[in-house]
Amino acid sequence: MSRFLVQIHTGPEDPDKVTLGALIAAEAARAGHAVTLFLAGDGVENLAPGRPATVIGRGTGVLADHLAALGAAGGTICVSRLSLQGRGLDPAILADLGTPAQLATPAMLVALADAADTCLGY
């Protein structure tokens, strides 16, 4: 199977784009691919306390559901430490996602992109 890197850098002001990216990541993981969902820039704002359940796309579902499906299918989530800091978000919010997530650096994003067979950005 292939390695997918899906990066979401869009904030909650565009829920269609956010949920589409998360849906694609979850679907790829369900299909047996190795998937990393990387949230950076404004994309980390989608993880603010209580927000994943309120980011709902038109026809693309609920962010919280896609994050749970991604985790259940063995996918991983990486969240930019610098983006969290820059937006005043506490890294402790990662524990409340219901899906394993880790803090990441720009170097990790570069390494993940280099190792991926497919990179998608939303």
N, C-alpha and C positions, 0 to 999 in steps of 0.2 A: 504494500500500500504506500501511498504518498504522504509526504509531510506538508502540512498546510500551516501558513502563518496568516492570520486574519487580524488586521490592525483596525481598531476603531479610534478615531481621533475627533469624531463629531460629538458635540454635546447634546443634552436632552432637548434642545430647541428643534432638533430634527429627528424625532423618534422613528420615522420610517427608515432612515438610513442606519440608525443605531441598531434597531431590531433586525433589519435585514442582514447586517454583518454578523450579529450574534446567531441568527437563525442558520446562516450558511455554515458558520463554525460548528454548530451543534449537529447539523445534517452531515457534514463531512466526518465528524467523530463517530456518529451512528453508523456510517458506512464503513468504519474500520480504519480510517486514516488517522495518522498522528496529527493532532491539531493543537496549536497554541493560539489563544486569543490574547492580543496585546492591546491594552488600553493606555492611551497617552494623550497629551494635550487636553483639549476640552472633553475628550472621551472619558476621563476619570470622573467627571462630574456626574456621569450616569450611575456611579457607585455610591454617591452620597447616601447617608442613612435614610432608608425607606424609599429611595428613588427607583431602584430596579423594578419594583412592582408597579410604578406609575409611568414608566417609559413604555408606551404602547403604540405600536405602529399600525397603520391602516393596511390590514391584510398580512402583516408580518409578525403579529403576536406581541407578547409581553417579554421584556428583557429578562426579568427574573426567571421566567420559565425556560428561556433559552440557556441561561447560565447554569441552571440546574441540570438540564438535559446534557449540556456539554460536559459537566463534571461526571454525571452518571455514565457517560460513554467513554470516559477516560481522558478527556481533553484537559488541557491546563490553561490557567489564566495568569498572565503577567501584567502588572500594573506599574506604570512609571512612577518611581519614587519622587523624581523631580517635579512631575506634573501634579502629584498630590500635594507636595510642599508648596508649590507655586499657587495653588488654589485654596490653601489653608485647610486641607482635608487630612484627618488623622489616619495614618496607615492602619490603625486598629479596625477601620471599617471593613477591611478585607476579611476579617473573621466572621462578619455577619452576612456574607454573601450566600452561604449555604453550599458553596463550591470552593474547593481549594484554590487559593490564589497566592501569588508571591510578588514581592516588590522587585522591580527590574530597573536596569540602568540602560543608558543609550547603547553601551557596548553589547549588552545582551540582545537588544533589538537587532543590531547589526549581525551578530552571530546567528540569531534565529532566521533572519532573512537569507543569510548566506547558505544555511543548511536546508532551507525549505525548497520543496519542489514547486510549490505554488504560493504566491503572496497576493493577498487581496487587501484593499484598503477601503474603509468606509468612514 
